[in-house]
Amino acid sequence: MDGVLHEVMTPPKRIEPAVVSRLKIMASLDIAERRLPQDGRIKLRQARREIDFRVSVLPTIFGESISLRILDRDALKVDLAQLGFDPTALAAFQNAIQHPHGMILITGPTGAGKTTTLYSALHTINRGDRNIVTVEDPVEYELRGMTQVQVHDEIGRTFASALRSFLRHDPDVILVGEMRDQETAQIAVRAALTGHLVLSTLHTNDAASTLARLGDMGVPPFLVASALKLVVAQRLVRRVCQDCREPYEVEEETLIPYGHTPVGLGRITLYRGKGCATCHCTGMKGRSAIYEVLPVTPEIRGLVLHSTFADEIHDVAKKQGMKTLREAGLAKVLEGATTVEEVLRVTSD
């Protein structure tokens, strides 16, 4: 629930074959295949809402493990302001996605909400006069007015091969679901340099280390410096349950060890959840994103050209006004949206 595992029930082992077979049938999978992983999807309609389930079956030593990933189209936020950006970061992000060319990267671990941020950005810039093409694995949400391609490695339809074909379709905006290898990264960077706006994701811990990661993937520093416009690192933090939250007071100085810069507030009021039926006695209900937005300024571009370490790029970006993930999380704490413990759980120093 909200990204944290809870044990809800432990069904008897004897019903496992029936449950697995039923889910495989619903997902149009091979019920006779028990040795190889399989992936499928289930579509359900609840009232007027259409909900997709991504089904993944994994053979284990004690049988088959099944994961259901729920995709709710209503979760997509058309308005970027609803995602959780602070005003300065939101302005930088909106400015970047309006550029006619260049690359924007969203980074973070699996399940950090990167896809939601990307799709919300595409919704913002989706106009009738723009040709938007995407290559994804898999296509998670079907979007009106866009050309979407799903990766199929078995037949050679990879990220790289799809990207090469895209450039012959005269796109304005290209979404690459994930840059996994050197070839994909190099084609995407070159597309950003030849008049296309490219949006993609990477798995890195923070915004500054993304620049070094591109170098590790074989992209020359001068191409990175020329193509990259903005890097966004993000995490999801659980929100305090609104039905059972209670206030408590602490001194502002107690937040300093966690990275807070005091501004003379003195005693401050924070919130925590007592636990109720609504939040299943966890005190937390729902999630919100926190963002670290790094615009590639001329100073940052110069550091990239000289292959500077990520720590130095991070320090320069902070001096230029970048708010780190920890600082963005603590701002949510001061707003009463989440707790210090939750911010410490999902961010590093």
N, C-alpha and C positions, 0 to 999 in steps of 0.2 A: 504494500500500500504506500503510494507516494514514494516509490523507489527503495523502500525498506522491506525486507522479507519478514513475514509473520506466519507461524504455523496455525492454520485454521482448522484443518481436520486431517486425520490419518485413516484413509479408507483401507479395508482389508485387502490383502494381496490377491485374493481369489477373483476380485472384480476387475483386476488390471487388464486382462486381455479384452474384455468387453468394452471397457472405457476407451482403450487405445484404438480398437477397431472402429468404434463409433466415430471418434474424432477423425480418423483417417478417411472414412467414407464421406464425412461432411466436408473435408478439405480436398476431396478428389485425389487421394494418395493411394498407393499400392498397399493393400492390407496384408499381402503375402510377403512383402519385403521387410525383413526384420534385421537385416545385417548392415544396411547402409542408411546414412542420414537422408531425410526427405524434408522438403519444404512445400507448403501449400497455403491456401487462404480460404477463409469461411466468410460469407457475407450474410449478415442478419439485418433485419429491419425492425426497429422498435418504435412503434407509433409512426412518426414521420422522419425519424432519424435512421440513417443507414450507417451501420457500424461494421468495420472490417476486422477480422482476426487473422493475423499472420501466424501460421502454424509451423513449428519446427519440431521434427522428431529426431531424437538422437539415441542410437543404440548404446546401452551401458552394460556393465557386467551383471546387473540384476534385472534386466528387461529394458524397456524403452522409456526414455524421459521425453515428455512433451511440454513445450513452452507455447503459450498463447500470448501474442502481443496484440493489445487492443489499439486500434487506430480509429479515433472518433473525429470526423471532419469538423465537428463543431469546436474542437479544441484549437483549430487554426485561428490565430488572431489576425484578422485583416488589418487592423490598426496596430502599427508598430509600437505606439505609445502604451499599449496594454501588455506588452511583453515583460516590462520590468526595467527598461533602460532608465538611467538618470538623465536629466535634460541635456547635459553636455555630451554624453555618449550618444544619445539619440540623435542629436543634431549632426554629429560626425558621421554616424551610420547612414542617415538619410542623405547627407551630402554625397557620400561615396557611391550609393546605389543609383544616384542620378547621373553619374559620370557616363559618357558614351563608351568608354573603354577602360581597361585596367582589370585588376584581379582583387577580389574580396574573399578572405578566408575566414571560416568559422571553425574554431578548434575546441576540443574538449573530449572527455571520454564517451564511450557508448552510453546512450540514454541521458545525455545532458541537454537534450532539446535543440540540437543543432538544426535538425530538419525543419522543425516548427519555425525557427528564426529565418531560415532560408526561404521557405514557402511564403511566409508573411512578407518578406522583402519582395518576392516575385509578384505577390498580389498587389503590392504598392506600385510597382513599375509596369504592371501588365496593362498595356493599352493596345488598341486595335492596330496602330501603326508600328508596333514592335514585334519582331519575330523572335519568340523565346523558345529555345530547345533545351531539353534536359536528358541526361543519361544517368540512370539510377540502378541500384541493385539492392532490393527491388524497387519498383515504382510504388511509393507508399500512399500517396494521395493523387487522384486523377484531377487535374486542374483544367478548367475551361480556358480555351484560347491559347494553349501551349502544346508544342510537339514533344511528347515524352517517349523515351526509348528505354527498354529494360535490358540490362546486361544478360547475356547468355553465353557463358564461357565455353560450354560444350561444343557450340557450333562456331566459335571464334568471334562472337559479338562481344568484344571486351570494351572497357572504358576507352582505351586508346583507339581502337578501330572505329568506334562510334564517333569519337571526336574528330578523326580525320574526315569522316563523311559529313559531319555537321558543317565544316567550313565550306563545303560546296553548296550548301543550302542558304547561304547569305544570312546567317542569324545576326541579331542585334545583341541578344543576351544568351549566354550558355551556362547551364547549371550542371556541374559535374558532382555526382553524389558523393564521391570520395576519391582522393588522389592516393592510390595505393602503391604505385610503382613509378620508376624513373621516366618511362615513356609517357605515361599519362600526364605527369607533372610538367614535362618539357613541352608537350603539345599544348597543354592548357595555358602555360606561360606565354608561349608564342602567339596563341590566339588572342590573349589579352594585349599583346603588343601590336596586333594588326587590326585594331578597330573594333574589338568585341569586348563586352563586359562579361567577365567570367566570375561565377560564384562557385565555391567549393568548400570542402571540409578536410580537416586533418586531425590526427590524434596526437595532440601535444598537451603539456601541462599548463602552459600559459601563452600569452600572445607573443612575447619576445622570443621564446624558444622555437616558434614556428619558422622564423627566418633562418635559424640554423638548420632546422629540419629539412627545409627545401634544399639547402646546400648538401646535406647528407644524401638527398635523393638524386644528386647529380646535376641540379640546375645551377648554372654559373651565377655568381653573385651579381654581375652587371645586369643579367636578365631579371633576377629577383628585384633588384633596386628599381629597374625601369617599369616593371609590370605591376608590382604590388601597390595597392592604394590604401588598404585597411586590413587589420587583423582583429578579430573579435574572439576572445576566450570566454566561455560561459559554463556555468554550473546551475543545477536546480537545487533550491533549498525548500524544505517543507515549511508551510505557513502555520502559525499558531491557530488552533481551532477557535472560531469566532463564538461558538456556543458555550465554551467553558473556560475562556481565557480569563486570567486574573492579573491585576497589576502588582508590581512590587518596585520598591525604590532602591537605587544603588548610587554610589558616587561615580561621577564620570571617570575618575582616575582608575577605577577598577577595570576599565576596558583598555587602558594603555598597554598592558602586556600582550594583548592580542593584536595590536597594530593600529589602535585608534589614536588619532591626533586630537588632543583636548582643545576645545574652543570656549572653555569657561562656562559650561552649563551647570556646574555644581551637581546637585542631586538630580537624577533623571529617573523617569518612570519607564520600566520595561514590562513586557508581558510574557506569561507562560501559560500553558494549558494544564488544567487540573485532570482532565480525562473525563469523557462522557460517552454516551451511546453513539453520538454522531461521529466521533473520531476513533471509535473502538478502544477507548480508554488510553490512547496514545498521547493526547494533548495536541496533536498536529493533524491538520486536515488541508489537503491541497498543496500545490507547489508554485513557486515563483522563480524566475530566472534572475541570476546576477551576472553582470557583464564586465569584462575588462577590454576596453576598446583602445587600440593602438593605431592611430593614423600614421602613415609612412611620410613623415615630414622630410625636408631636405637634409636635416641633421641625421635623422635615422637612415636615410638613403646613403649618406656618406659612410656611416658605420657599417652598413651591409656591404658596400663596395670593398671595404677593407677587411671583410670577414671577421668583424669584431665579435667577441663572445656575447652570448645572450644576456648575461648579467649586466654588462655595460649598456646594452641597448635598453634593457629594462630600467636602469637608473636614469638614463637620458629621457625616456618616455615619461617617467614619473615627474621629472623636473618640468616637463612640458605640459603637465596637467593630467596625465593618465591616472585613473583611479583603478587600483588593483582589485582582484576578485575578493580578497579579504576585506578591503576598505568598502567595496560595494555591499558585501554581506553585512558588515557592521552598520552601514547606513540603514539597511533593512531592519536591523535590530533596534536602532533608535526610533524608527517609524512604528515599531510595535508589530511588525509583520512576522518576524521569526525570532529565534533565540540564539544566544551566543554559542551554545553547545552545537546547534545545527550548523552554524557557519563554520565552526572549527572542524566539523565532521567532513565537510565537502571542500574546504580550501586548505592550502598550505601556506607557510610563512612567506 
